[in-house]
Amino acid sequence: MGCFEKAFEFSPIFQSASVTENQSQQSGGYSFDQSVKFTQVRVSPVNDDVYNDLMRRPWVLLILDQNKQYKMVGSKDYPLRLIMEAKTGAEISDLNHVSMSFSGQSPFRAVFVDKPL
């Protein structure tokens, strides 16, 4: 069993993902508020149980950005937590999707990593 034994791959809506890190000064030094937000399509009863399970887990995300660089956001000691907002409606113009936000606080910035196996 490797480090990706519980890996889960998301397929967000094209170009919907964003990563932010806001630095702030604390009494003990600096901290970084990290968040990764994206949109996942299709709110449905089939994936509702999966989403409930995902919200209970701590997360470390490996992100591939537009520059083909991998960045690890979160860590074992400072994991991210998932918050979700589902939207759907009866009108054709209503979007059927889940807005996902992984967020947490860390004493260090997210790090670039070599291409994973």
N, C-alpha and C positions, 0 to 999 in steps of 0.2 A: 504494500500500500504506500503510495507516494503522497506528496503534498496536495495533489489534486483529486484525492479519493472522493471528496464530496463536492467536486466542481459542478457548476451549473452554468450553461451557456444561454445568454439572452439574445434575442434578435429584435433589437429596438427598431422603431420606425426610422428610416434612413435620415441621418443627420439630426436626430432628436436628442442625442446625448450631450451632456455638458459636465465638466469637472471644474469645481471652484475650490480654492483654498484661501481663506481669509486669516491673516496673522493678527494676533492680538497680544498685548502685554499683560501678564498676570503677575501677582506678587512673587511667584516662584520662577519667573522667566517668561518665555514666549510660549504661546500655544497656537495651533492651527485648526480652525474649523474647516473640516473637509466635507464636501458633498458631491455626489454623482447623481445626476438627474437624467431620466430618459422616459420615453413613452413606449409602452408595450401595447400592441393591438389586441382587440377582442376580449371584452368582458363577457364571461359566460360561466354557467354552472360547472362546466368541465374543468376550467382552470382556477376556479374559486378556492378549492381546497389546497391547490398548490400555492397560491398566493398567501393563504393563511399560514401555511408551513414556513414559507420564506420569511415572513415577518417575525417569526419566533427565533430565527437563527442570527448569530453574529456573523459579520461579513468582512472579507478582505477581497477587494476587487482588482482584477488585472485588466487594464484598459489599453486597447490599441488605438492610438490617435491618428489623425489625418496625415501625420508625418511618418507613419509606420514605426512609431516608438511605443514601447510598452511601459506603462506606469502602474505601480502598485499603490493603491489607495487603501488606507487602513492597515492594521497589523494584528497579530495574535493578541498582543497586550492592549491594543487600542482599536478594537473592531468598529465597524460601521453598523448601524441599525437601519432597517428598512421601514419606510413610511409610504403608504400607497393611497392614491385617490382614484377611484373608479368613476368613469363618466360614460353614460349612455342615454339614449332617449328614443322617442317615437318618431321624430322627424328625420327626414333624409339628411338634413344638414347637421344633425347631432352626431358628434363623434363617439365611437365605441372604442374606448381605450382605457388603459390604466397608466396614470402618471406615477412613476416610481422615484423615490428619493432615498438614497443611501447617505447617511450622515453620521458624523462623529467628531470627536476632538482628540488631537494628538499633540505631543510635545515636539514632534518633528514633521517636516514636509513629506509629502508622498515622494516615493523614489522611482527613478527609472531603472528598469531591469532588462537584462539580455532576453532575447527571444526564448520563451519557454518551449519545452519539448512538446 
